[in-house]
Each structure stands twice: as C-alpha cells, then as structure tokens.
Amino acid sequence: TMEKGLSVGERAKILAGMWAASGDKGKKKYEDEAASLKKAYDDAQPPAPPPAVKKPATSYALFMKEMSKTMEKGLSVGERAKILAGMWAASGDKGKKKYEDE
C-alpha cells in the first residue's frame, strides 16, 4: 500500500519502480488482463461503416483537370480558373461532348 499524502508524481515514480522491478513474470498477469479487456472492448465496437462512394466528376471538372496540365506554371489559381472558364464557354456543345461522355 502507498503512504497517504503523496503527490500524483511521487505515486507515479513509486509505481513505475515497482513495475520495472516486477520483471516479465510479474507483469504477465496485468498484460494478460489488459489484452483481455482490449479484446472485449474491440468486440463491443460497432463495425466501421464502408467507405463512401465518390461522386463522379462533372464534365467541367474533367475538362479543368485535363486542360490545366497544358497551362503555363506561373499563373495563380484565379488566373488559371478565369482562362479555363473562358475556354470551356468557347468550346461549345461539340467541344463539351467529349467530357460529358466520359
């Protein structure tokens, strides 16, 4: 048993020393109990939900992804978006069809 009036830190030091001195044989009882409790806890947990199905990319997103690879690297995100939006609008129905069919 522990002396009364010890601080948490003092108790922790004493218990750590007792744990280290107990050796493998002395620790086995506690390690087995911890493993048993962990298994019971894990078994009681509900199964993880399946990963969510990703929404397919829109034709505009596919166009942006493909065309942004061909653009110069020094442009900001905003400049790049403006240029690509203009290209998308100018491509017309015929140009958009390629991405809509993917």
SULSUL-V364996 format. One record per backbone hydrogen bond with DSSP energy under -1.0 kcal/mol. CO is the residue of the C=O (numbers start at 1). NH is the residue of the N-H. Records with the same first field share a line. If there is no record, write none. Layout:
# SULSUL-V364996
CO = NH / NH
This chain:
# SULSUL-V364996
7 = 11
8 = 12
9 = 13
10 = 14
11 = 15
12 = 16
13 = 17
14 = 18
15 = 19
16 = 20
17 = 21
18 = 22
22 = 26
23 = 27
24 = 28
27 = 31
28 = 32
29 = 33
30 = 34
31 = 35
32 = 36
33 = 37
34 = 38
35 = 39
36 = 40
37 = 41
38 = 42
39 = 43
40 = 44
58 = 62
59 = 63
60 = 64
61 = 65
62 = 66
63 = 67
64 = 68
67 = 70
76 = 80
77 = 81
78 = 82
79 = 83
80 = 84
81 = 85
82 = 86
83 = 87
84 = 88
85 = 89
86 = 90
87 = 91
91 = 95
92 = 96
93 = 97
96 = 100
97 = 101
